[in-house]
């Protein structure tokens, strides 16, 4: 016997019994025989509160948050970046690009290897910052380092 926890069902307004939509006989309740065709249409309708554009927005923001989380970014900073994207989307300024920069922690390997500063070009071993930057108008992102002198 299979579980019916996820099957579409409704309550018949005439006999007040739970009826599964696959059990309807000609659109009528199998228990009392009353027509439920209008209820069947209501149950099968998809909620209009969630639009297709909202789904793509959720997926885009999920993957952005996931990428930042995988790189070790602070979740609060990741949510602030997503908020910037949302403000841009709500304002409707499609020609305006939103750039962002956040500081990431060094990986264990990066702590041991020398790094080259993106601003001045000097090599450094300790200190400095690892910066993750991106732009809404351009695909991809970049990760670079700043030495302790340039990061102040």
Secondary structure by P-SEA (a helix, b strand, c coil): cccccccbbbbcccccbbbbcccccccccccccccaaaaaaaaacccccccaaaaaaaaaaaaaaaaaaaacccaaaaaaaaaaaaaaaaaccccbbbbbbbbbbbccccccbbbbbcccccccccbbbbbbbbbccccccccccccccccc
